[in-house]
Amino acid sequence: MIDLLTIQKEVLKNKIEKGFNTTDIYKEFCLAHEELSEACRAYYKK
């Protein structure tokens, strides 16, 4: 079984390799909120 710390390291490594934001936590929360809102709307409309 893979642990949470290993997953976090893999996510960070992938973000760095792809050139994504790794320092602006506020932006991360905003983007996550946007994606979750879209998913919620799609679920609600079905």
Protein Blocks (a to p, Z undefined) as FASTA:
>chain_A
ZZfklmmmmmmmmmmmnopafkbmmlmmmmmmmmmmmmmmmmmmZZ
